[in-house]
Amino acid sequence: MFPFVKDRLDEIHRHAIEEYPYECCGIVIGEPGPDGEHILYRCTNIQNRLHEKDPATFTRDARTAFYIDPKELMSILREAERRRMGIKLFYHSHPDHDAYFSEEDKNMALFDGEPVYPDASYLVVSVVGGKVQKQALFAWDESEKVFALREDN
């Protein structure tokens, strides 16, 4: 696992447990290379608000989906640009489910069959009964055109 992910894993796990039984979500931005400065942002999952407002479009609630608040995302992107950093990691939890990259996760990470953030990795944390069970890290495999498992435990 990338050093910047290992360094933030406890915080990501705490976030996932605190948000249980709902999905948590967050972003890590960082300097190029594995050893530079990295900053973790806990994001607001607005999926419940979207589901309540428009259940026909947003059929799932935050127990099985996440949607990062667009204002937060834009603020993080501006901060990354200001600091000359990139998106290194998106993370979210799967309450009472395994740590896997779901079809919904893939759909959110792709635009027209290509990754929106090709250099970012994706960490999925399984939380069962309020306790972290495992996590899995995925990244875009350009040759296979899929998000491939890089590491799990």
C-alpha positions as CSV (number, residue, x, y, z in Angstrom):
1,M,0.0,0.0,0.0
2,F,1.2,3.5,-0.7
3,P,3.0,5.2,2.2
4,F,0.6,8.1,2.2
5,V,-2.4,5.7,2.5
6,K,-0.8,3.7,5.4
7,D,-0.1,7.0,7.2
8,R,-3.8,8.0,6.9
9,L,-5.4,4.5,7.4
10,D,-6.3,5.0,11.1
11,E,-8.0,8.3,10.3
12,I,-9.9,6.8,7.3
13,H,-11.0,3.8,9.5
14,R,-12.2,6.3,12.3
15,H,-14.1,8.2,9.6
16,A,-15.8,5.0,8.4
17,I,-16.7,3.9,11.9
18,E,-18.1,7.4,12.8
19,E,-20.3,7.4,9.7
20,Y,-21.6,3.9,10.1
21,P,-24.2,2.7,9.1
22,Y,-23.8,5.2,6.3
23,E,-21.0,5.3,3.8
24,C,-18.2,7.8,4.5
25,C,-16.2,9.4,1.7
26,G,-13.0,11.4,1.4
27,I,-10.1,12.5,-0.7
28,V,-6.3,12.7,-0.2
29,I,-4.4,15.2,-2.3
30,G,-0.6,15.2,-2.5
31,E,2.6,16.3,-4.1
32,P,4.0,14.2,-7.0
33,G,5.8,11.1,-5.8
34,P,5.0,9.0,-2.7
35,D,7.1,10.9,-0.2
36,G,5.8,14.4,-0.6
37,E,3.2,16.2,1.6
38,H,-0.3,14.7,1.6
39,I,-3.5,16.1,3.0
40,L,-6.7,14.1,3.9
41,Y,-10.1,15.7,3.5
42,R,-13.1,14.1,5.1
43,C,-16.0,14.8,2.7
44,T,-19.7,15.2,3.3
45,N,-21.8,12.4,1.9
46,I,-25.0,14.1,0.6
47,Q,-26.6,10.9,-0.7
48,N,-29.4,11.0,1.9
49,R,-30.3,14.6,1.0
50,L,-30.3,13.7,-2.7
51,H,-32.4,10.6,-2.1
52,E,-35.0,12.4,0.0
53,K,-35.3,15.2,-2.5
54,D,-35.5,13.0,-5.6
55,P,-35.8,9.3,-4.9
56,A,-36.6,8.5,-8.5
57,T,-33.2,9.7,-9.7
58,F,-31.3,8.9,-6.5
59,T,-32.8,5.5,-5.7
60,R,-30.3,4.5,-3.0
61,D,-29.6,6.2,0.4
62,A,-26.3,6.7,2.1
63,R,-26.3,3.1,3.5
64,T,-25.4,1.9,0.0
65,A,-24.1,4.9,-1.9
66,F,-22.1,8.1,-1.5
67,Y,-22.1,11.4,-3.3
68,I,-19.4,13.9,-2.4
69,D,-20.8,17.4,-1.9
70,P,-19.9,19.2,-5.1
71,K,-19.0,22.4,-3.3
72,E,-16.5,20.5,-1.2
73,L,-15.1,18.7,-4.2
74,M,-14.6,22.0,-6.0
75,S,-12.9,23.6,-2.9
76,I,-10.5,20.6,-2.6
77,L,-9.7,20.8,-6.4
78,R,-8.9,24.5,-6.1
79,E,-6.7,23.8,-3.0
80,A,-4.9,21.1,-4.8
81,E,-4.3,23.4,-7.8
82,R,-3.2,26.2,-5.5
83,R,-0.7,23.9,-3.8
84,R,0.4,22.2,-7.0
85,M,-0.9,18.9,-5.8
86,G,-3.0,16.2,-7.4
87,I,-5.8,13.9,-6.3
88,K,-4.0,10.9,-5.0
89,L,-6.8,8.9,-3.4
90,F,-10.6,8.7,-3.1
91,Y,-11.9,6.6,-0.3
92,H,-15.3,5.4,0.9
93,S,-16.8,2.8,3.1
94,H,-19.1,-0.1,2.4
95,P,-21.3,-0.6,5.6
96,D,-22.1,-4.2,6.2
97,H,-20.6,-5.2,2.8
98,D,-17.3,-6.4,1.6
99,A,-14.5,-4.1,0.3
100,Y,-14.9,-4.3,-3.4
101,F,-15.1,-1.8,-6.3
102,S,-18.8,-1.9,-7.2
103,E,-20.4,-1.1,-10.6
104,E,-21.6,2.2,-9.1
105,D,-18.0,3.0,-7.9
106,K,-16.8,2.3,-11.5
107,N,-19.5,4.4,-13.0
108,M,-18.7,7.4,-10.8
109,A,-15.0,7.1,-11.5
110,L,-15.3,6.9,-15.3
111,F,-16.4,9.4,-18.0
112,D,-16.9,8.0,-21.5
113,G,-15.0,4.8,-20.5
114,E,-12.0,6.6,-19.2
115,P,-11.1,7.5,-15.6
116,V,-11.9,11.1,-14.5
117,Y,-8.8,11.0,-12.3
118,P,-6.4,8.5,-14.0
119,D,-3.6,8.9,-11.4
120,A,-5.9,8.5,-8.4
121,S,-6.3,5.3,-6.4
122,Y,-9.5,4.2,-4.8
123,L,-9.7,2.7,-1.3
124,V,-12.8,0.9,-0.2
125,V,-13.2,0.1,3.5
126,S,-15.6,-2.7,4.7
127,V,-17.3,-1.9,8.0
128,V,-19.5,-4.6,9.5
129,G,-21.4,-4.0,12.7
130,G,-19.5,-0.8,13.3
131,K,-16.1,-2.4,13.0
132,V,-13.6,-2.3,10.2
133,Q,-13.2,-5.7,8.6
134,K,-10.8,-5.1,5.7
135,Q,-10.0,-2.6,3.0
136,A,-9.1,-2.9,-0.7
137,L,-7.1,-0.5,-2.9
138,F,-7.9,-0.2,-6.6
139,A,-6.2,1.7,-9.4
140,W,-6.8,2.2,-13.1
141,D,-5.0,-0.4,-15.3
142,E,-4.6,1.3,-18.7
143,S,-3.8,-1.9,-20.6
144,E,-6.9,-3.7,-19.3
145,K,-9.1,-0.7,-19.1
146,V,-10.3,-1.7,-15.7
147,F,-9.9,-0.7,-12.0
148,A,-7.7,-3.4,-10.8
149,L,-7.1,-4.6,-7.2
150,R,-3.7,-3.4,-6.0
151,E,-3.9,-4.6,-2.5
152,D,-6.4,-5.9,0.1
153,N,-6.3,-7.0,3.7
